[in-house]
Amino acid sequence: MIATTCALLAATLLGISNEQAVQRLLELARDAGGDGITMEVVDFNNYSPAVCKSLREF
């Protein structure tokens, strides 16, 4: 929920799509030393295909 909210906020503030915001947030996490993504509960029906693709690629 927090990540989704952050992505929506980033998209709104930067004037970019949700998919682009997710990609940028994933890149920031990786560049800051993150070594993976942990998601306790995922309902992929709540995400666009482009967001799901970005999550799978990372």
Buried (B, 14 or more C-beta within 10 A) or exposed (E): EEBEEEBEEBBEEEEEBBBBBBBBBBEEBEEEEEEEEEEEEEEEEEBEEBBBBBBEEB
